[in-house]
């Protein structure tokens, strides 16, 4: 199963962890990573003063992410934040949190296999990166604009593949699915009309010099990244309360994706990150202490970096298909995005292990395809690593009895 949270880089969350490749530090243990402002003033990586984030800044948009990458120098994070012209110190792009802020996450990453080379699939925002999780391609998308999601990848999605081979799956999310799904069940024509209307709204706002409403606020579960298949997916969309009940009873489907509430506990700005940690802890604890633990693999990961600094330059990546990024320009889907936190939680996980293999979200597709002998959806997942280096089936499971992890800093709220 997959628990994908939102918008944080590896260094931003786990840079101060005592395992894996975190932030570069001096002999006293102080981070040394630096980015310059437009004026040339250095901004050193520093601990954030609060777990409550700022609205809109930093940015993980397509152009912003490429500016942050800066041809592999990873020195454009502060300049990118300055370009947003928000009434906030752009140096927050160099901020990070520690174990004191995120005690459950740090314990999780210290206990189970940690991947310190897990990159988001592309240098861009949520929708394109979650599309890679669903279909191994962004299919040309470079933004979070709802009006640009009226399309379909050539080979469909992993959900189509699972249905074709009668493999059970579910997408669990915190919002009652009657409302978001009901809005879309007028059929493909109604969906197209609604999203084209959204596009006109975005265009009108741009002409008025205003910021359009956040399109991602309308994304309520991952299966909606390719909404033209939603009619077939409806029966697989379930609540988080149902997830907890299914995990407790040991009756989860073969493949599960759990989404946070994109409005309140996904960890995207301006949310308090401790609310997201509490949500994730609830999900992970339900799995570890459920009746199906002995046959479970849970992957805790983030969709993309959220505009926060990471010091490892993203490497080149296999282009997924022949569908170039919309709008043209100098960039393609031939490079991964920045590193994100990722941990494999399973009874057969390798104790004390850090994976240095290059992974991205299509590694999850490759793991599913490997287990059930399914064909790849694109060139990206065909060439992805299958994550099996983090598991050990050669003897008794290292975590037959789930470990006791410290509670999150705050209690779950829905």
Buried (B, 14 or more C-beta within 10 A) or exposed (E): BBBBBBBBBBBBBBBBBEEBBBBEBEEEEEBEBBBBBEEEEEBEBBEBEEBEBBEBBBBBBBBBBBBBBBEEEBBBBBBBBBBBEBEBBBBBBBBBBBBEBBBBBBBBBBBBBBBBBBBBBBBBBBBBBBBBBBBBBBBBBBBBBBBBBBEBBEBBBBBBBBBEEEBEBBBBBBBEBEEBBEEBEEEBEEBBEBBEEBBEBBEEEEEEEEEBEBBBEBBBBBBBBBBBBBBBBEEBBBBBEEBBBBBBEEEBBBBBBBBBBBBBBBBBBEBBBBBBBBBBBBBBBBBBEBEBBEEBBBBBBBBBBBBBBBBBBBEEBBBBBEBBBBEEEEBEBEBBBBBBBBBBBBBBBBEEBBBEBBBBBBBBBBBBBEBEEBEBBBBBBBEBBBBBBBBBEEEEBBBEEBEEBEEBBBEBEE
